[in-house]
Amino acid sequence: MIKSKIDDSVTKKDFWERIYQNRSLSESGWYQPIPESSLHLITASKISKKDRIIDVGGGDSLLVDHLLSRGYDDITVLDISEKAIEKAKKRLGALAEKVTWVCSDVTDYQANTTFDLWHDRACLHFLTQESDLKLYKGRVVSSISPKGTLILGAFSKTGPEKCSGLPIHQYDSAEMTELFSDEFKSIENFETVHITPSKATQNYVFCRLKKK
């Protein structure tokens, strides 16, 4: 994600709590009524409906809604913001009880299980510090089961240079694949354009990798 402090007075957790407190989902730049790229890659992975999925940085996004509607029933959503998780639970109502919710910085996260599929469209491009990126890679490797799937979405080289006012790291598919090449092999990658609620365009790169 980002440094433990945005500045001398604001931690990254406080920063994201304020973002989710003051901005509705439909006003957020990452809002997708139907997360088509993510759903395509999850479907293409051919995991079973019983396999374990984690959505990292899922916040109050609608991916979990679509996964539940498609019959996946072992879903974990991780986000640093309690407010984001509260919003998602409220939206889902009774269905929220079918989901495991984890409030944590992904770089601090210690899973008590392994996952068959790790999905992240939100966190990777915020890892601008080498130390945080190293921690993230460690979490990915230790948390994904043998022959499990890693799905990543991040701002591409032609995408935004900042998100929510914070600097990000832009990726292309070669760099993203190389980052995890010791433990994963690339299966599929593509670039896509996301249209924000304000009608701005954001270019993303997506990769699907499989654990060796």
N, C-alpha and C positions, 0 to 999 in steps of 0.2 A: 504494500500500500504506500504509505508515505512516512516521513520521519515521525518519531513519537510525539514531537511537538511541531505545530505549524509555525508558531513563533514563541516568544517567551511566556505567553499567557494562555495559549490555546493548544490543547492536545488534539491529536487527530481524531480521537473518539468524540470530543466536544465539538469539533468542527463538523463531523458528519451528523451528529445529533441535531445541530442547528440547521443543517441543510434539510434534513427530513422533517424537522419541526415546522419549517417555514415554507416548504415547497410541496405541493401535491404531486402525486405520481404523474398525472397527465400534463403537468407543467415541466417535468424533468426532462433534460436532454436525452436521457437513456430510455425514455418511455417507448415501449413497443406493445401495441395491443396483441399482436401475434408475433412472437420471437421466431421468425421463420428459419433463419440460419441455424440457430441453436437446435430447434426441433428437427431440422433436416439431419444435422450431424448426430444427434442422439439416436434418431431412427436408424441412420446408416450404420451405427455401431452394432446394431442387432443384439443389444442386451435384452434380457428377459424382463418381464414386468415385475419380477421379484428381486432383481438385482439392486444393489445399493448405489444410490446416486447422491452426490453432494453438489449443490449449487453455491459456489463461493462468491461472496459479495452480492448475493441474491437480493438483499434489501427487501423492498416491497414490489419487486418486479412480478410480472404475470407468468413467468416460466413455470413456477410451481403449480399454478392453476391448470395450465395446459397439460403438465405431466400427470397430475391427478386425474384429469378428465380422460386421459388416454390409458389409465389403468395402472400406472406405475405406483407402487405402494410402499416403497422403502426410500423415502426422500429426506435428505437433510438440507436445510438452508442455513448458511453461515453468513453473518454480517456483523460489522463492528458497531452498528447503531441499534440500540434497543428500540428507538422510535420507529425505525424502518420495520423491524420485526413485529412490533405492536400493530402497525398499519396493515401488514400482510395478514396477520391473524384475524384482525377485525373484518377484513374483506372476505376471508375464506369462511368465517363462521365456524360451524361444527367440523368442517373439513380440516381446519387447522390442527385438530387433534391427531390427524393421520401423518403429520409432518414432525420431524425432529428439528427443533429450532436451537441454534447456537449463536450466542452473542460473543464475538471474539474478533480480535485482529488475526487475520489469517497467519501472520508470521509467528504468533504466539500459540496457535491452535495445536493441541495434542489430541489426535483422534484416538478413541478407545476401540475402534474397529477399522477395517479397511473398506474401500469403496471400489465398486466395479466401474464407476464412471465419475470423473471429476470435471465439472463444468465451471468455467470462469470467463465471463464477458465483462467483468467490472474491476478487477484488482490488478492484473498484471501490469497494465500500462502506468499505474501509479508507483511502481517499484523503481524509483530513480536512483536509489542508493544500492550499491553493490552488496552491502551487508544484508539488507532486507531481501534482495533477490536471492541470495544464497540461502537464507532461511526459508523462503517460499519454495525453492527447488527441493529443499530437504523435506518439507511438508508434503509436497506432491509425490516424491519417490516413496516415502514411508507410508503414505495414506492410500495409495492405489494398489489394488490386488494384482497378483501375477496375471499378465495378459489383459489387464484392465485398460480403460480408455481415458485419455486426457483430451478435453475439448477446450480450446482457448480462443477468445476473441479479444482483440485489442485495436487501438487506433493505428492505422496504417501510416506509411511514410508520407502519404498525401492527406492524412487526417489532421485533426486539431492538434495544436501544440500544448493546449491546456484544457482542463476539464474542471468545472466548478471553481475556476480561478487558480487551480493548482497545476504545476508543471507535470507533464507526463513523458513517457518514453514511447516513441513511435516504432513500430515493427513492420518488417516484411516477413513473408512466409519462411524465407531461408534463415533469417536470424532467429525466428521463433522456434523453428525445427532444430537448429544447431544448439540452442540453449538447453534442450532436453535430450540431445542425441545420444548421450551415454546410456540412457535407460529406456528411451522410447524411439520408435520408428514412425516416420510420417506416413499417413495413409491418404489424407485428403487436405487440400488447402485452397482457399479462394479469397478474393476481396469483394466487398459489397458496400453499398452506400446506404446509410441510415438517415432517414429524414426525421428531424426533431419536431416536437410540437410547434416550435416557432418557424418551421419550414427551412431551417438551416440544414446543410448536408454534412454528414460526418462519415469519412471513409474508414472502414474497418477491414482487418484481415482476420480470417478464421482458420484454425488448423485442427485437424483430428489426428491424434497420435495414439499408438498402441504400445503398451509396455512390453519390452522384449522378454 
